[in-house]
Amino acid sequence: MLRGGLQPWHIILVLVVIFLLFGANRLPGLAKSVGESLKIFKKEIKDLTDDGTPAPAAPPATPPAAPAPPASTDQGPLPGTVDPNHPKA
């Protein structure tokens, strides 16, 4: 649509239209209300990113204990394997 992009005369035209619509007396009030709106908007965005959750607690000083090894159930060698300690019959 706009191949050349935003030209300086586009900005001037927009400013003239704003000036004609609102008049010289209302422009300072309009600028002030836009500034306050932006300030409120930035504050709300900051509140959303903070999320109100506390910072995570520090990790414990001692590492957690390692799990105990599984109990041995000695049932002999697996089928199909050769046990060198087993006497041959």
Backbone bond lengths (Angstrom), bond angles and torsions (degrees), N, CA, C in turn:
res aa  C-N    CA-C-N  psi(-1)  N-CA   C-N-CA  omega(-1)  CA-C   N-CA-C  phi
1 M - - - 1.440 - - 1.527 109.17 -
2 L 1.341 118.06 -63.16 1.465 121.35 176.14 1.519 107.86 -100.00
3 R 1.298 116.70 96.45 1.462 120.05 -175.84 1.518 111.80 -71.90
4 G 1.309 118.01 -35.86 1.450 120.96 -178.13 1.518 113.15 -84.65
5 G 1.301 118.20 -3.52 1.456 120.93 -177.82 1.518 111.31 80.90
6 L 1.295 116.11 -164.53 1.455 122.34 -178.63 1.529 109.48 -81.78
7 Q 1.285 116.67 116.50 1.465 122.72 -178.92 1.531 109.87 -95.75
8 P 1.327 118.07 159.04 1.471 119.97 178.82 1.528 113.15 -58.66
9 W 1.320 117.55 -34.67 1.460 118.40 -179.40 1.521 111.61 -69.90
10 H 1.362 118.19 -24.03 1.473 120.47 174.66 1.532 110.18 -64.20
11 I 1.333 115.32 -44.29 1.466 120.46 -179.25 1.528 110.27 -64.31
12 I 1.339 116.30 -42.23 1.468 120.34 179.25 1.519 110.23 -62.54
13 L 1.309 117.16 -42.04 1.467 121.24 179.64 1.525 110.98 -62.96
14 V 1.315 117.16 -42.50 1.471 120.24 179.01 1.535 110.07 -64.10
15 L 1.334 117.34 -41.96 1.468 120.22 179.26 1.527 111.65 -63.99
16 V 1.331 117.51 -38.82 1.467 120.70 178.15 1.521 110.58 -64.54
17 V 1.333 116.81 -41.99 1.474 120.13 179.74 1.531 110.03 -64.47
18 I 1.327 117.16 -42.20 1.473 120.01 178.00 1.529 110.19 -62.85
19 F 1.308 116.06 -43.13 1.472 120.31 179.53 1.528 111.00 -61.11
20 L 1.335 116.85 -41.57 1.465 120.04 -179.98 1.529 111.65 -69.42
21 L 1.337 116.91 -36.62 1.464 119.54 -177.96 1.534 112.27 -71.84
22 F 1.309 117.40 -43.52 1.452 120.10 -172.65 1.520 114.11 -100.98
23 G 1.301 118.57 -22.85 1.463 120.82 179.82 1.519 111.53 80.82
24 A 1.319 115.45 160.26 1.459 121.85 -175.68 1.530 111.69 -67.61
25 N 1.319 118.26 -30.88 1.464 120.79 -176.73 1.531 112.47 -72.38
26 R 1.318 117.35 -30.42 1.467 120.06 -174.65 1.522 113.27 -94.67
27 L 1.311 119.55 -11.36 1.468 121.44 -177.10 1.534 113.91 -63.10
28 P 1.336 120.41 -43.42 1.477 118.60 177.95 1.532 112.73 -61.24
29 G 1.306 117.06 -40.57 1.469 120.14 177.88 1.520 111.55 -65.84
30 L 1.328 116.20 -37.71 1.458 120.83 178.06 1.529 110.38 -64.77
31 A 1.333 116.88 -43.92 1.463 120.93 178.79 1.526 111.04 -63.53
32 K 1.323 116.99 -38.93 1.460 120.86 179.56 1.527 111.07 -65.20
33 S 1.320 116.54 -43.61 1.465 119.35 -179.16 1.529 111.04 -67.87
34 V 1.332 117.77 -35.30 1.468 119.91 176.73 1.525 109.71 -66.12
35 G 1.333 117.66 -41.05 1.455 121.43 178.12 1.514 112.65 -62.67
36 E 1.322 117.02 -42.71 1.466 120.91 178.20 1.527 110.87 -65.56
37 S 1.321 116.18 -38.46 1.466 119.70 178.68 1.522 110.90 -63.74
38 L 1.329 116.78 -42.15 1.458 120.00 177.82 1.523 111.75 -64.55
39 K 1.321 116.73 -37.76 1.462 121.02 178.99 1.532 110.24 -63.73
40 I 1.322 117.12 -44.47 1.469 121.84 178.51 1.524 110.12 -64.35
41 F 1.328 116.24 -41.63 1.456 121.00 -179.65 1.533 110.60 -61.70
42 K 1.328 117.44 -45.11 1.466 121.25 179.43 1.526 110.81 -63.67
43 K 1.336 117.11 -38.62 1.458 120.58 179.50 1.531 110.61 -64.94
44 E 1.315 116.95 -41.95 1.467 120.63 179.05 1.521 111.50 -65.51
45 I 1.317 117.34 -39.63 1.462 120.43 177.69 1.518 109.99 -63.56
46 K 1.326 117.53 -41.34 1.466 121.42 178.84 1.529 110.06 -64.15
47 D 1.324 117.17 -40.55 1.463 120.52 178.79 1.527 111.12 -64.40
48 L 1.321 117.08 -36.73 1.464 120.24 178.86 1.522 110.82 -67.63
49 T 1.331 117.62 -38.78 1.460 119.24 -179.23 1.520 111.10 -74.22
50 D 1.339 118.34 -32.12 1.463 120.62 177.18 1.521 110.63 -68.46
51 D 1.300 117.55 -36.15 1.457 124.93 173.37 1.516 114.39 66.99
52 G 1.320 119.06 -4.48 1.450 121.22 175.93 1.508 115.05 71.62
53 T 1.329 119.47 6.58 1.450 120.53 179.52 1.522 109.29 -89.65
54 P 1.338 117.82 143.05 1.461 119.95 179.60 1.530 110.72 -69.79
55 A 1.305 115.46 160.79 1.459 120.63 178.72 1.525 109.09 -66.31
56 P 1.337 117.94 148.53 1.468 119.15 -179.44 1.520 110.68 -65.59
57 A 1.327 114.90 146.13 1.464 121.00 -178.86 1.518 109.82 -71.35
58 A 1.333 115.81 156.02 1.459 120.86 178.26 1.524 109.70 -67.26
59 P 1.342 118.11 148.27 1.466 119.59 179.66 1.528 110.00 -68.04
60 P 1.333 117.80 156.44 1.461 120.20 -178.75 1.523 110.35 -63.26
61 A 1.362 115.72 152.70 1.461 121.55 -176.94 1.522 111.41 -70.26
62 T 1.327 118.18 -34.53 1.461 120.59 -179.74 1.521 109.08 -101.20
63 P 1.334 116.51 139.24 1.464 117.90 178.79 1.520 110.32 -71.00
64 P 1.304 117.58 154.06 1.468 119.64 179.76 1.527 110.26 -65.11
65 A 1.323 115.66 150.38 1.462 121.26 -178.91 1.523 109.72 -68.12
66 A 1.333 115.38 144.86 1.463 120.46 177.99 1.517 109.08 -71.48
67 P 1.314 117.93 146.39 1.463 119.32 179.25 1.534 110.45 -66.94
68 A 1.316 115.13 147.53 1.464 120.78 -179.77 1.521 109.07 -68.50
69 P 1.345 117.17 145.12 1.468 118.78 177.91 1.519 109.62 -67.45
70 P 1.305 117.32 152.20 1.471 119.55 -178.98 1.527 110.74 -65.11
71 A 1.321 114.62 148.12 1.459 120.52 179.62 1.521 109.04 -64.76
72 S 1.327 115.98 138.08 1.459 120.78 -178.33 1.518 109.36 -81.58
73 T 1.281 116.91 129.15 1.468 122.62 173.80 1.518 106.15 -115.46
74 D 1.303 115.83 89.11 1.462 120.97 -175.52 1.519 109.22 -74.08
75 Q 1.300 116.53 102.86 1.451 122.01 179.50 1.520 111.07 -112.68
76 G 1.326 116.82 13.21 1.453 119.61 178.45 1.520 110.47 93.41
77 P 1.308 115.85 -177.98 1.460 119.57 -178.15 1.524 111.82 -71.07
78 L 1.283 114.66 158.83 1.456 119.94 177.36 1.520 109.99 -68.48
79 P 1.311 117.42 151.51 1.463 118.98 178.67 1.533 110.21 -61.45
80 G 1.325 114.34 137.72 1.471 120.06 179.38 1.507 113.82 89.47
81 T 1.353 118.42 -3.13 1.449 120.89 176.99 1.512 110.31 -103.91
82 V 1.322 117.97 155.92 1.453 122.56 -178.98 1.509 108.87 -102.78
83 D 1.352 115.75 129.76 1.462 121.38 177.32 1.507 107.44 -100.73
84 P 1.360 117.29 114.95 1.470 118.07 -177.05 1.529 112.64 -69.28
85 N 1.305 120.68 -18.08 1.458 123.07 -179.88 1.535 113.13 -87.77
86 H 1.289 117.81 -7.32 1.461 121.81 -176.76 1.534 108.87 -86.79
87 P 1.363 117.12 126.16 1.481 118.09 177.43 1.507 111.15 -69.10
88 K 1.319 115.34 143.34 1.464 119.61 179.14 1.520 108.86 -82.58
89 A 1.276 116.67 138.61 1.453 120.74 -177.01 1.488 111.29 -89.16
